[in-house]
């Protein structure tokens, strides 16, 4: 696990946690900022369903309940990617 702390990929994965946090708080502008940062370093496959949010951010978040839905999606993707870093055979 050496070198993970300085990895840009790990920072991008960490940004997914921030996306989840800011969406849960209703701060959509900050969330999209962090999502774009993550998307610049992660593949579409790594982003999973979050690519849909990135492509249609305004329409996907037109209703407040959708913020919580997408916050959960971002957190799920964060956990999945972090698990794959810690347990690459997993």
N, C-alpha and C positions, 0 to 999 in steps of 0.2 A: 504494500500500500504506500510505499515511499513515493514522494513526488506528487501525490494526489492533492495536497494542500495548495500547490501552485498551478494546478491544471486549469486552463481556460474552460475545458469541457465541464469540470466540476463546478466552476463558477456559473456556467450556463444552466446546469442542473439545479444548483442552488437558487437561481433566479426563478425557477418554476415554483419553489416554495414561496418566494416573495409574491409571485403572481397569485397564488392561492390566498395568501394573507391579505393582499390588497383587495382582491375581489370579495372576500368574506367581509371586509370592512366597508365595501361599497366605493372604494377609491379606484375606479376603472381606468383613469388616466395613468396612474402609476402602474397598474397591472399590465396595461398594454405596452408600456415602456419596457418593463422587464420581460414580457413575452417576446417582444421584438429582439431584445438582446439575446435571449435564449435561442430564438430561431436563426440568428445569424451564425450560430456555432453548432447547433444540433440538426440532425437530419429530420426529414418529415416523419420517418418511421419512429424516431426517438420522441418526437413531439406527440405522436399518436393523434387522438381526437382534437388536440389543441390546435392543429392546423386549421380546422374548421373555424375555431374561434378567431384565429389570426386573420383569416380571409374575410370573415363577416362579423367583425367585432361589434359594430354598432347595432346591427340587427339581432345578433345573438344575445345582447345585453339590454334589449329594449324593455324587458320586464325585470323588476328587482329579484324575483325568485330565480332567474337564470344566473345571476351572479353567484349564488350559493352552489348551484349545479356545476358551473364551470370552476369554481374554487375547489370543489371536490375532485373534479377531473384533473386539475393541475396538481393537486396534492397526491393523487393516485399515481400520476406519471412521475412525479418527483420521487416517490417511494420506490417505484419500479426501477428507475434508472439508478438510484443510489444503491439499491440491493444488487443490481448487476455489477456495480463497481466493486462492492465489498465481496461479492460471491460470483465471480465471473462465469463459473460453470453452472450456476443456479437455476 
